[in-house]
Amino acid sequence: MRTDKQLDLILANSQMLIIRQVLQNSINDIKHNNPHRVDLITGMEKRLQELCEIQMTYLRLEDDHKAVIKKIYELHKENLELKKQVQELKQFV
């Protein structure tokens, strides 16, 4: 079952992909229609590269987040099992 936060992460990643594609399309259009506008092309290509780096960082953080959530779940499960064992041992005291 997906949570609202998981859906937010999926949406954010999708939006970054869309922005990258729109920016790439704009760069291609300028290169085709106004190849002399090197100032625009260079700046936009730099922003596109930065966006790619941001997305890679985002994906690494998303993976880290998933790993932390998994570990929290495992620790919570272990905690519940230990509490159950404590209750069972209290019966013998």
C-alpha positions in Angstrom: 0.0 0.0 0.0 1.4 3.4 -1.0 1.3 6.3 1.4 0.8 9.9 0.5 4.5 10.5 1.0 5.4 7.8 -1.5 3.0 9.3 -4.0 4.6 12.7 -3.4 8.0 11.2 -4.1 6.8 9.6 -7.3 5.1 12.8 -8.4 8.3 14.9 -7.7 10.4 12.5 -9.7 8.0 12.6 -12.6 7.9 16.4 -12.5 11.7 16.5 -12.7 11.7 14.2 -15.7 9.1 16.4 -17.4 11.1 19.6 -16.7 14.2 18.0 -18.0 12.4 16.9 -21.2 10.9 20.4 -21.7 14.3 22.1 -21.2 15.9 19.6 -23.6 13.2 20.3 -26.2 13.7 24.1 -25.8 17.5 23.7 -26.2 16.9 21.7 -29.4 14.5 24.3 -30.8 16.9 27.1 -30.1 19.7 25.1 -31.7 17.6 24.5 -34.8 16.0 27.9 -35.1 18.6 30.3 -33.7 21.9 28.5 -33.7 23.7 31.8 -33.3 22.2 32.3 -29.8 25.1 30.5 -28.1 24.6 32.6 -25.0 21.1 31.0 -24.5 22.1 27.5 -25.6 25.1 27.5 -23.2 23.2 28.7 -20.2 20.3 26.4 -20.8 22.6 23.4 -21.3 24.4 24.3 -18.0 21.0 24.4 -16.2 20.0 21.0 -17.8 23.2 19.5 -16.5 22.6 20.9 -13.0 19.0 19.5 -13.1 20.4 16.1 -14.0 22.8 16.3 -11.1 19.9 17.4 -8.8 17.8 14.5 -10.0 20.6 12.0 -9.4 21.0 13.3 -5.8 17.2 13.1 -5.3 17.2 9.5 -6.5 20.1 8.6 -4.1 18.2 10.3 -1.2 15.0 8.5 -2.2 16.9 5.2 -2.0 18.3 6.2 1.4 14.9 7.1 2.6 13.5 3.7 1.5 16.3 1.9 3.3 15.7 4.0 6.5 12.0 3.2 6.4 12.7 -0.5 5.9 15.1 -0.4 8.9 12.5 1.4 11.1 9.9 -1.3 10.2 12.4 -4.1 11.1 13.3 -2.4 14.4 9.6 -1.8 15.2 8.9 -5.5 14.5 11.8 -6.6 16.6 10.7 -4.3 19.4 7.2 -5.8 19.4 8.6 -9.3 19.5 10.8 -8.4 22.5 7.9 -6.8 24.3 5.9 -10.0 23.8 8.8 -12.0 25.1 9.1 -9.7 28.2 5.4 -10.2 28.9 5.8 -14.0 28.6 8.8 -14.0 30.9 6.9 -11.9 33.5 4.4 -14.7 33.8 7.2 -16.9 35.2 8.4 -14.4 37.8 
